[in-house]
Amino acid sequence: MSGFLGDKSKKIVHHLANKKSACDIYHIDMKDREYFSPDTLDNAKSKYYETCKFCIN
Ligand SMILES: [Zn+2]
């Protein structure tokens, strides 16, 4: 199970363990999904992702 999922089209990263219905992650296209290695928020931010306002404070 991954901790974080990136939406490449919007450049927003979600925290899967804390996901909300407002995140709407099931509508992210498969080709737009990015998983991180290492699976950390800092790594996502280093790839210029913004944090989701619903699942990451
Ligand atoms: Zn989210």
N, CA, C, O and the ligand as a Tripos MOL2 file, in Angstrom:
@<TRIPOS>MOLECULE
protein
  229   227    58     0     0
PROTEIN
NO_CHARGES

@<TRIPOS>ATOM
      1 N           0.8550   -1.1990    0.0000 N.3       1 MET1
      2 CA          0.0000    0.0000    0.0000 C.3       1 MET1
      3 C           0.8830    1.2380    0.0000 C.2       1 MET1
      4 O           1.7720    1.4030    0.8360 O.2       1 MET1
      5 N           0.6050    2.0960   -0.9660 N.am      2 SER2
      6 CA          1.3730    3.3280   -1.0660 C.3       2 SER2
      7 C           0.8330    4.3760   -0.1020 C.2       2 SER2
      8 O          -0.3620    4.3950    0.1920 O.2       2 SER2
      9 N           1.7080    5.2440    0.3880 N.am      3 GLY3
     10 CA          1.2850    6.3140    1.2680 C.3       3 GLY3
     11 C           0.7640    7.5180    0.5020 C.2       3 GLY3
     12 O          -0.2070    8.1600    0.9050 O.2       3 GLY3
     13 N           1.4300    7.8140   -0.6140 N.am      4 PHE4
     14 CA          1.1130    9.0440   -1.3350 C.3       4 PHE4
     15 C           0.8610    8.7630   -2.8100 C.2       4 PHE4
     16 O           1.5110    7.9190   -3.4270 O.2       4 PHE4
     17 N          -0.1040    9.4990   -3.3540 N.am      5 LEU5
     18 CA         -0.4350    9.3880   -4.7800 C.3       5 LEU5
     19 C          -0.3880   10.7770   -5.3990 C.2       5 LEU5
     20 O          -1.0240   11.7090   -4.9080 O.2       5 LEU5
     21 N           0.3660   10.9030   -6.4740 N.am      6 GLY6
     22 CA          0.4340   12.1760   -7.1830 C.3       6 GLY6
     23 C          -0.4860   12.1830   -8.3880 C.2       6 GLY6
     24 O          -0.6040   11.1930   -9.1100 O.2       6 GLY6
     25 N          -1.1390   13.3270   -8.5910 N.am      7 ASP7
     26 CA         -1.9510   13.5500   -9.7870 C.3       7 ASP7
     27 C          -1.1140   14.4130  -10.7320 C.2       7 ASP7
     28 O          -0.9540   15.6140  -10.5160 O.2       7 ASP7
     29 N          -0.5900   13.7910  -11.7670 N.am      8 LYS8
     30 CA          0.3450   14.4940  -12.6580 C.3       8 LYS8
     31 C          -0.3110   15.6330  -13.4110 C.2       8 LYS8
     32 O           0.3530   16.6240  -13.7180 O.2       8 LYS8
     33 N          -1.6030   15.5210  -13.7220 N.am      9 SER9
     34 CA         -2.2310   16.5810  -14.5220 C.3       9 SER9
     35 C          -2.4370   17.8460  -13.6950 C.2       9 SER9
     36 O          -2.3520   18.9590  -14.2150 O.2       9 SER9
     37 N          -2.7100   17.6650  -12.3980 N.am     10 LYS10
     38 CA         -2.9350   18.8330  -11.5330 C.3      10 LYS10
     39 C          -1.7240   19.1600  -10.6700 C.2      10 LYS10
     40 O          -1.6750   20.2130  -10.0330 O.2      10 LYS10
     41 N          -0.7430   18.2540  -10.6500 N.am     11 LYS11
     42 CA          0.4440   18.3830   -9.8010 C.3      11 LYS11
     43 C           0.0350   18.5500   -8.3290 C.2      11 LYS11
     44 O           0.5140   19.4370   -7.6220 O.2      11 LYS11
     45 N          -0.8650   17.6640   -7.9030 N.am     12 ILE12
     46 CA         -1.3030   17.6500   -6.5070 C.3      12 ILE12
     47 C          -1.0180   16.2590   -5.9430 C.2      12 ILE12
     48 O          -1.2560   15.2450   -6.5990 O.2      12 ILE12
     49 N          -0.5000   16.2340   -4.7050 N.am     13 VAL13
     50 CA         -0.2250   14.9580   -4.0600 C.3      13 VAL13
     51 C          -1.2460   14.7150   -2.9510 C.2      13 VAL13
     52 O          -1.5880   15.6220   -2.1920 O.2      13 VAL13
     53 N          -1.7300   13.4640   -2.8730 N.am     14 HIS14
     54 CA         -2.7120   13.0570   -1.8610 C.3      14 HIS14
     55 C          -2.0970   12.0630   -0.8900 C.2      14 HIS14
     56 O          -1.2310   11.2710   -1.2620 O.2      14 HIS14
     57 N          -2.5530   12.1100    0.3620 N.am     15 HIS15
     58 CA         -2.1490   11.1490    1.3790 C.3      15 HIS15
     59 C          -3.2350   10.0780    1.4570 C.2      15 HIS15
     60 O          -4.3190   10.3140    1.9890 O.2      15 HIS15
     61 N          -2.9290    8.9030    0.9210 N.am     16 LEU16
     62 CA         -3.9830    7.8990    0.7290 C.3      16 LEU16
     63 C          -4.6270    7.4420    2.0330 C.2      16 LEU16
     64 O          -5.8250    7.1620    2.0670 O.2      16 LEU16
     65 N          -3.8420    7.3630    3.1080 N.am     17 ALA17
     66 CA         -4.3930    6.8880    4.3790 C.3      17 ALA17
     67 C          -5.3890    7.8840    4.9690 C.2      17 ALA17
     68 O          -6.1770    7.5350    5.8480 O.2      17 ALA17
     69 N          -5.3520    9.1100    4.4880 N.am     18 ASN18
     70 CA         -6.2090   10.1720    5.0290 C.3      18 ASN18
     71 C          -7.1370   10.7440    3.9470 C.2      18 ASN18
     72 O          -7.6480   11.8550    4.0850 O.2      18 ASN18
     73 N          -7.3480    9.9780    2.8790 N.am     19 LYS19
     74 CA         -8.0840   10.5310    1.7380 C.3      19 LYS19
     75 C          -9.5420   10.8200    2.0910 C.2      19 LYS19
     76 O         -10.1590   10.1240    2.8970 O.2      19 LYS19
     77 N         -10.0700   11.8720    1.4600 N.am     20 LYS20
     78 CA        -11.4500   12.2910    1.6550 C.3      20 LYS20
     79 C         -12.1960   12.1610    0.3290 C.2      20 LYS20
     80 O         -11.5810   12.0800   -0.7340 O.2      20 LYS20
     81 N         -13.5180   12.1440    0.4030 N.am     21 SER21
     82 CA        -14.2730   12.0450   -0.8500 C.3      21 SER21
     83 C         -13.9780   13.2450   -1.7520 C.2      21 SER21
     84 O         -14.0040   13.1320   -2.9770 O.2      21 SER21
     85 N         -13.6980   14.3870   -1.1340 N.am     22 ALA22
     86 CA        -13.4010   15.5930   -1.9110 C.3      22 ALA22
     87 C         -12.1200   15.4640   -2.7290 C.2      22 ALA22
     88 O         -11.9320   16.1940   -3.7020 O.2      22 ALA22
     89 N         -11.2480   14.5530   -2.3460 N.am     23 CYS23
     90 CA        -10.0020   14.3590   -3.1020 C.3      23 CYS23
     91 C         -10.2850   13.8410   -4.5090 C.2      23 CYS23
     92 O          -9.5640   14.1600   -5.4540 O.2      23 CYS23
     93 N         -11.3350   13.0460   -4.6370 N.am     24 ASP24
     94 CA        -11.7730   12.5520   -5.9390 C.3      24 ASP24
     95 C         -10.6710   11.7660   -6.6490 C.2      24 ASP24
     96 O         -10.5210   11.8530   -7.8680 O.2      24 ASP24
     97 N          -9.9070   11.0010   -5.8780 N.am     25 ILE25
     98 CA         -8.7540   10.3220   -6.4980 C.3      25 ILE25
     99 C          -9.1510    9.2190   -7.4700 C.2      25 ILE25
    100 O          -8.3560    8.8250   -8.3230 O.2      25 ILE25
    101 N         -10.3700    8.7220   -7.3450 N.am     26 TYR26
    102 CA        -10.7670    7.6370   -8.2500 C.3      26 TYR26
    103 C         -10.9760    8.1460   -9.6670 C.2      26 TYR26
    104 O         -11.0560    7.3550  -10.6070 O.2      26 TYR26
    105 N         -11.0660    9.4650   -9.8250 N.am     27 HIS27
    106 CA        -11.2390   10.0300  -11.1590 C.3      27 HIS27
    107 C          -9.9260   10.4610  -11.7840 C.2      27 HIS27
    108 O          -9.9150   11.0010  -12.8900 O.2      27 HIS27
    109 N          -8.8220   10.2310  -11.0930 N.am     28 ILE28
    110 CA         -7.5270   10.5400  -11.7000 C.3      28 ILE28
    111 C          -7.2200    9.4660  -12.7380 C.2      28 ILE28
    112 O          -7.2590    8.2730  -12.4360 O.2      28 ILE28
    113 N          -6.9200    9.8870  -13.9430 N.am     29 ASP29
    114 CA         -6.5730    8.9540  -15.0030 C.3      29 ASP29
    115 C          -5.3930    8.0750  -14.5980 C.2      29 ASP29
    116 O          -4.4780    8.5390  -13.9190 O.2      29 ASP29
    117 N          -5.4090    6.8190  -15.0080 N.am     30 MET30
    118 CA         -4.2880    5.9360  -14.6750 C.3      30 MET30
    119 C          -2.9610    6.5300  -15.1480 C.2      30 MET30
    120 O          -1.9510    6.4380  -14.4500 O.2      30 MET30
    121 N          -2.9690    7.1370  -16.3300 N.am     31 LYS31
    122 CA         -1.7160    7.6750  -16.8690 C.3      31 LYS31
    123 C          -1.2400    8.9000  -16.0940 C.2      31 LYS31
    124 O          -0.0790    9.2930  -16.2060 O.2      31 LYS31
    125 N          -2.1270    9.4990  -15.3120 N.am     32 ASP32
    126 CA         -1.7590   10.6820  -14.5360 C.3      32 ASP32
    127 C          -1.3850   10.3540  -13.0980 C.2      32 ASP32
    128 O          -1.1020   11.2540  -12.3070 O.2      32 ASP32
    129 N          -1.3820    9.0670  -12.7560 N.am     33 ARG33
    130 CA         -1.0680    8.6820  -11.3710 C.3      33 ARG33
    131 C           0.4230    8.4660  -11.2150 C.2      33 ARG33
    132 O           1.0480    7.7640  -12.0100 O.2      33 ARG33
    133 N           0.9930    9.0780  -10.1770 N.am     34 GLU34
    134 CA          2.4130    8.8690   -9.9070 C.3      34 GLU34
    135 C           2.5840    8.4310   -8.4650 C.2      34 GLU34
    136 O           2.0450    9.0330   -7.5360 O.2      34 GLU34
    137 N           3.3560    7.3560   -8.3080 N.am     35 TYR35
    138 CA          3.7260    6.8970   -6.9640 C.3      35 TYR35
    139 C           5.1800    7.2630   -6.7380 C.2      35 TYR35
    140 O           5.9500    7.4140   -7.6860 O.2      35 TYR35
    141 N           5.5440    7.4040   -5.4840 N.am     36 PHE36
    142 CA          6.8460    7.9640   -5.1600 C.3      36 PHE36
    143 C           7.7630    6.9390   -4.5120 C.2      36 PHE36
    144 O           7.3370    6.0940   -3.7240 O.2      36 PHE36
    145 N           9.0170    7.0420   -4.8670 N.am     37 SER37
    146 CA         10.0270    6.1710   -4.2760 C.3      37 SER37
    147 C          11.2580    7.0010   -3.9550 C.2      37 SER37
    148 O          11.9750    7.3910   -4.8770 O.2      37 SER37
    149 N          11.5330    7.2880   -2.6920 N.am     38 PRO38
    150 CA         10.7940    6.8320   -1.5090 C.3      38 PRO38
    151 C           9.4150    7.4790   -1.4070 C.2      38 PRO38
    152 O           9.1670    8.5690   -1.9220 O.2      38 PRO38
    153 N           8.5340    6.7600   -0.7230 N.am     39 ASP39
    154 CA          7.1280    7.1240   -0.6230 C.3      39 ASP39
    155 C           6.9230    8.1600    0.4930 C.2      39 ASP39
    156 O           6.3230    7.8650    1.5260 O.2      39 ASP39
    157 N           7.4340    9.3800    0.2630 N.am     40 THR40
    158 CA          7.3700   10.4150    1.3050 C.3      40 THR40
    159 C           6.8470   11.7220    0.7220 C.2      40 THR40
    160 O           6.9470   11.9700   -0.4800 O.2      40 THR40
    161 N           6.2880   12.5510    1.5990 N.am     41 LEU41
    162 CA          5.7910   13.8590    1.1780 C.3      41 LEU41
    163 C           6.9340   14.7500    0.7080 C.2      41 LEU41
    164 O           6.7890   15.4930   -0.2630 O.2      41 LEU41
    165 N           8.0640   14.6760    1.3930 N.am     42 ASP42
    166 CA          9.2050   15.4950    0.9870 C.3      42 ASP42
    167 C           9.6400   15.1590   -0.4320 C.2      42 ASP42
    168 O          10.0070   16.0480   -1.2000 O.2      42 ASP42
    169 N           9.6000   13.8810   -0.7800 N.am     43 ASN43
    170 CA          9.9790   13.4820   -2.1350 C.3      43 ASN43
    171 C           8.9930   14.0440   -3.1560 C.2      43 ASN43
    172 O           9.4000   14.5370   -4.2080 O.2      43 ASN43
    173 N           7.7000   13.9720   -2.8490 N.am     44 ALA44
    174 CA          6.6900   14.5310   -3.7550 C.3      44 ALA44
    175 C           6.9000   16.0290   -3.9310 C.2      44 ALA44
    176 O           6.8310   16.5410   -5.0480 O.2      44 ALA44
    177 N           7.1550   16.7330   -2.8280 N.am     45 LYS45
    178 CA          7.3650   18.1820   -2.9070 C.3      45 LYS45
    179 C           8.5960   18.5140   -3.7360 C.2      45 LYS45
    180 O           8.6310   19.5240   -4.4380 O.2      45 LYS45
    181 N           9.5980   17.6610   -3.6470 N.am     46 SER46
    182 CA         10.8200   17.9050   -4.4140 C.3      46 SER46
    183 C          10.5530   17.7610   -5.9130 C.2      46 SER46
    184 O          11.3330   18.2380   -6.7370 O.2      46 SER46
    185 N           9.4390   17.0970   -6.2610 N.am     47 LYS47
    186 CA          9.0430   16.9760   -7.6730 C.3      47 LYS47
    187 C           7.9770   18.0080   -8.0280 C.2      47 LYS47
    188 O           7.2470   17.8520   -9.0070 O.2      47 LYS47
    189 N           7.9010   19.0590   -7.2220 N.am     48 TYR48
    190 CA          7.0380   20.2190   -7.5130 C.3      48 TYR48
    191 C           5.5530   19.9180   -7.3900 C.2      48 TYR48
    192 O           4.7330   20.5730   -8.0330 O.2      48 TYR48
    193 N           5.1980   18.9330   -6.5700 N.am     49 TYR49
    194 CA          3.7920   18.7010   -6.2740 C.3      49 TYR49
    195 C           3.3270   19.6370   -5.1630 C.2      49 TYR49
    196 O           4.0610   19.9190   -4.2160 O.2      49 TYR49
    197 N           2.0740   20.1150   -5.3050 N.am     50 GLU50
    198 CA          1.4030   20.8520   -4.2400 C.3      50 GLU50
    199 C           0.6620   19.8310   -3.3780 C.2      50 GLU50
    200 O           0.2380   18.7860   -3.8710 O.2      50 GLU50
    201 N           0.5090   20.1380   -2.0930 N.am     51 THR51
    202 CA         -0.2150   19.2120   -1.2260 C.3      51 THR51
    203 C          -1.7260   19.4410   -1.3520 C.2      51 THR51
    204 O          -2.1870   20.5750   -1.4830 O.2      51 THR51
    205 N          -2.4840   18.3390   -1.3090 N.am     52 CYS52
    206 CA         -3.9440   18.4100   -1.3630 C.3      52 CYS52
    207 C          -4.4700   19.0930   -0.1030 C.2      52 CYS52
    208 O          -4.0350   18.7710    1.0030 O.2      52 CYS52
    209 N          -5.4030   20.0340   -0.2610 N.am     53 LYS53
    210 CA         -5.8980   20.7600    0.9030 C.3      53 LYS53
    211 C          -6.8910   19.9320    1.7260 C.2      53 LYS53
    212 O          -7.2210   20.2950    2.8550 O.2      53 LYS53
    213 N          -7.3640   18.8250    1.1600 N.am     54 PHE54
    214 CA         -8.3440   18.0040    1.8770 C.3      54 PHE54
    215 C          -7.6950   16.9380    2.7590 C.2      54 PHE54
    216 O          -8.1670   16.6870    3.8680 O.2      54 PHE54
    217 N          -6.6340   16.3160    2.2880 N.am     55 CYS55
    218 CA         -6.0780   15.1750    3.0190 C.3      55 CYS55
    219 C          -4.7020   15.4220    3.6220 C.2      55 CYS55
    220 O          -4.1950   14.5790    4.3630 O.2      55 CYS55
    221 N          -4.0910   16.5610    3.3180 N.am     56 ILE56
    222 CA         -2.7840   16.8800    3.8970 C.3      56 ILE56
    223 C          -2.8590   18.2800    4.4980 C.2      56 ILE56
    224 O          -3.2180   19.2380    3.8140 O.2      56 ILE56
    225 N          -2.5230   18.3890    5.7620 N.am     57 ASN57
    226 CA         -2.5420   19.7120    6.4030 C.3      57 ASN57
    227 C          -1.1550   20.3410    6.3670 C.2      57 ASN57
    228 O          -0.9690   21.4550    6.8570 O.2      57 ASN57
    229 ZN         -6.3770   14.6270   -1.1570 Zn       58 ZN58
@<TRIPOS>BOND
     1     1     2 1
     2     2     3 1
     3     3     4 2
     4     3     5 am
     5     5     6 1
     6     6     7 1
     7     7     8 2
     8     7     9 am
     9     9    10 1
    10    10    11 1
    11    11    12 2
    12    11    13 am
    13    13    14 1
    14    14    15 1
    15    15    16 2
    16    15    17 am
    17    17    18 1
    18    18    19 1
    19    19    20 2
    20    19    21 am
    21    21    22 1
    22    22    23 1
    23    23    24 2
    24    23    25 am
    25    25    26 1
    26    26    27 1
    27    27    28 2
    28    27    29 am
    29    29    30 1
    30    30    31 1
    31    31    32 2
    32    31    33 am
    33    33    34 1
    34    34    35 1
    35    35    36 2
    36    35    37 am
    37    37    38 1
    38    38    39 1
    39    39    40 2
    40    39    41 am
    41    41    42 1
    42    42    43 1
    43    43    44 2
    44    43    45 am
    45    45    46 1
    46    46    47 1
    47    47    48 2
    48    47    49 am
    49    49    50 1
    50    50    51 1
    51    51    52 2
    52    51    53 am
    53    53    54 1
    54    54    55 1
    55    55    56 2
    56    55    57 am
    57    57    58 1
    58    58    59 1
    59    59    60 2
    60    59    61 am
    61    61    62 1
    62    62    63 1
    63    63    64 2
    64    63    65 am
    65    65    66 1
    66    66    67 1
    67    67    68 2
    68    67    69 am
    69    69    70 1
    70    70    71 1
    71    71    72 2
    72    71    73 am
    73    73    74 1
    74    74    75 1
    75    75    76 2
    76    75    77 am
    77    77    78 1
    78    78    79 1
    79    79    80 2
    80    79    81 am
    81    81    82 1
    82    82    83 1
    83    83    84 2
    84    83    85 am
    85    85    86 1
    86    86    87 1
    87    87    88 2
    88    87    89 am
    89    89    90 1
    90    90    91 1
    91    91    92 2
    92    91    93 am
    93    93    94 1
    94    94    95 1
    95    95    96 2
    96    95    97 am
    97    97    98 1
    98    98    99 1
    99    99   100 2
   100    99   101 am
   101   101   102 1
   102   102   103 1
   103   103   104 2
   104   103   105 am
   105   105   106 1
   106   106   107 1
   107   107   108 2
   108   107   109 am
   109   109   110 1
   110   110   111 1
   111   111   112 2
   112   111   113 am
   113   113   114 1
   114   114   115 1
   115   115   116 2
   116   115   117 am
   117   117   118 1
   118   118   119 1
   119   119   120 2
   120   119   121 am
   121   121   122 1
   122   122   123 1
   123   123   124 2
   124   123   125 am
   125   125   126 1
   126   126   127 1
   127   127   128 2
   128   127   129 am
   129   129   130 1
   130   130   131 1
   131   131   132 2
   132   131   133 am
   133   133   134 1
   134   134   135 1
   135   135   136 2
   136   135   137 am
   137   137   138 1
   138   138   139 1
   139   139   140 2
   140   139   141 am
   141   141   142 1
   142   142   143 1
   143   143   144 2
   144   143   145 am
   145   145   146 1
   146   146   147 1
   147   147   148 2
   148   147   149 am
   149   149   150 1
   150   150   151 1
   151   151   152 2
   152   151   153 am
   153   153   154 1
   154   154   155 1
   155   155   156 2
   156   155   157 am
   157   157   158 1
   158   158   159 1
   159   159   160 2
   160   159   161 am
   161   161   162 1
   162   162   163 1
   163   163   164 2
   164   163   165 am
   165   165   166 1
   166   166   167 1
   167   167   168 2
   168   167   169 am
   169   169   170 1
   170   170   171 1
   171   171   172 2
   172   171   173 am
   173   173   174 1
   174   174   175 1
   175   175   176 2
   176   175   177 am
   177   177   178 1
   178   178   179 1
   179   179   180 2
   180   179   181 am
   181   181   182 1
   182   182   183 1
   183   183   184 2
   184   183   185 am
   185   185   186 1
   186   186   187 1
   187   187   188 2
   188   187   189 am
   189   189   190 1
   190   190   191 1
   191   191   192 2
   192   191   193 am
   193   193   194 1
   194   194   195 1
   195   195   196 2
   196   195   197 am
   197   197   198 1
   198   198   199 1
   199   199   200 2
   200   199   201 am
   201   201   202 1
   202   202   203 1
   203   203   204 2
   204   203   205 am
   205   205   206 1
   206   206   207 1
   207   207   208 2
   208   207   209 am
   209   209   210 1
   210   210   211 1
   211   211   212 2
   212   211   213 am
   213   213   214 1
   214   214   215 1
   215   215   216 2
   216   215   217 am
   217   217   218 1
   218   218   219 1
   219   219   220 2
   220   219   221 am
   221   221   222 1
   222   222   223 1
   223   223   224 2
   224   223   225 am
   225   225   226 1
   226   226   227 1
   227   227   228 2
@<TRIPOS>SUBSTRUCTURE
     1 MET1         2 RESIDUE 1 A MET
     2 SER2         6 RESIDUE 1 A SER
     3 GLY3        10 RESIDUE 1 A GLY
     4 PHE4        14 RESIDUE 1 A PHE
     5 LEU5        18 RESIDUE 1 A LEU
     6 GLY6        22 RESIDUE 1 A GLY
     7 ASP7        26 RESIDUE 1 A ASP
     8 LYS8        30 RESIDUE 1 A LYS
     9 SER9        34 RESIDUE 1 A SER
    10 LYS10       38 RESIDUE 1 A LYS
    11 LYS11       42 RESIDUE 1 A LYS
    12 ILE12       46 RESIDUE 1 A ILE
    13 VAL13       50 RESIDUE 1 A VAL
    14 HIS14       54 RESIDUE 1 A HIS
    15 HIS15       58 RESIDUE 1 A HIS
    16 LEU16       62 RESIDUE 1 A LEU
    17 ALA17       66 RESIDUE 1 A ALA
    18 ASN18       70 RESIDUE 1 A ASN
    19 LYS19       74 RESIDUE 1 A LYS
    20 LYS20       78 RESIDUE 1 A LYS
    21 SER21       82 RESIDUE 1 A SER
    22 ALA22       86 RESIDUE 1 A ALA
    23 CYS23       90 RESIDUE 1 A CYS
    24 ASP24       94 RESIDUE 1 A ASP
    25 ILE25       98 RESIDUE 1 A ILE
    26 TYR26      102 RESIDUE 1 A TYR
    27 HIS27      106 RESIDUE 1 A HIS
    28 ILE28      110 RESIDUE 1 A ILE
    29 ASP29      114 RESIDUE 1 A ASP
    30 MET30      118 RESIDUE 1 A MET
    31 LYS31      122 RESIDUE 1 A LYS
    32 ASP32      126 RESIDUE 1 A ASP
    33 ARG33      130 RESIDUE 1 A ARG
    34 GLU34      134 RESIDUE 1 A GLU
    35 TYR35      138 RESIDUE 1 A TYR
    36 PHE36      142 RESIDUE 1 A PHE
    37 SER37      146 RESIDUE 1 A SER
    38 PRO38      150 RESIDUE 1 A PRO
    39 ASP39      154 RESIDUE 1 A ASP
    40 THR40      158 RESIDUE 1 A THR
    41 LEU41      162 RESIDUE 1 A LEU
    42 ASP42      166 RESIDUE 1 A ASP
    43 ASN43      170 RESIDUE 1 A ASN
    44 ALA44      174 RESIDUE 1 A ALA
    45 LYS45      178 RESIDUE 1 A LYS
    46 SER46      182 RESIDUE 1 A SER
    47 LYS47      186 RESIDUE 1 A LYS
    48 TYR48      190 RESIDUE 1 A TYR
    49 TYR49      194 RESIDUE 1 A TYR
    50 GLU50      198 RESIDUE 1 A GLU
    51 THR51      202 RESIDUE 1 A THR
    52 CYS52      206 RESIDUE 1 A CYS
    53 LYS53      210 RESIDUE 1 A LYS
    54 PHE54      214 RESIDUE 1 A PHE
    55 CYS55      218 RESIDUE 1 A CYS
    56 ILE56      222 RESIDUE 1 A ILE
    57 ASN57      226 RESIDUE 1 A ASN
    58 ZN58       229 GROUP 0 **** ****
